[in-house]
Amino acid sequence: MQETILIVEDEEDVAEMLRYNLEKEKYQTLVAYSGAEALEVAKAHAPDLVLLDIMLPDLSGWEVCRILRDSN
């Protein structure tokens, strides 16, 4: 089974660089560009790992992490 990684990064070029390199290593990737989007994607797809930027435009990465941890 292929592991899924959710990349949460508001800078599009950084997110795409991470996606490219992870997919090259045979990981399935999902990308979210904000904290709110990350929560929606995580709820819908239950990724195996979340790479989470701390400084996001709406919710901080710390807030997203807390919400994700509290939801499990």
N, C-alpha and C positions, 0 to 999 in steps of 0.2 A: 504494500500500500504506500502510495506517495504522500509524504508529509506536506502539510499546507502551512505556509508562513504568511501572516498578515503584516504588511509593511505600512506603518503609519508615519507619514512624512509630508509636511506641507510644501517642501521644495520639490517641484516636479522632476528636475534633473537628478537630484539625489535619489528620489524614489525609483526612477527608471534605471539608474545605475545599480541599485540594490536588486531590483527585480531581474535585470539581465544576468547578473552574476549568480543569483540564487537559482534561476531557471537553468543556467548552464550546468549547475551541479545537481540537476534533476529534481528540484523542489517545485511544488506548485505554489504560486504566489497570488496574493490578493493585495490591492493597494487602496489605502484610504488617505485623503488629504486633509482631514480635520478630525478632531476628537469625536464629534457627533457621528460622523460617517464611520469611524472606526468601531464605535459601539454597535451601529446597525449591521456592519459587515460581520463583526465577531458573533453577534446573535444569530445571524442567518447562516453562517458557515462553520462555526466552531473550529477555528484554526488550531493547529498543534502548537504554534509559537507566534508571539506578537513582538515585532521589532518596533519599539515605540519611541518617537521623538518626544522630548520633554516640552519644548517650546512650540505649541500649536496655536493657531489663530483663535480658537473658541475655548475649548477646555484644555487645561494643561495635561501633559502626559501623565503626571502624578494623579490627577483626577480620573483620567481614563483608566489607569491601572487600578485605582481603588474601586471604581464602579465594576470593572470586570471581575476583580477578586470577590467582591461582595455578592455578585450575581451567581457564583458557583457554590 
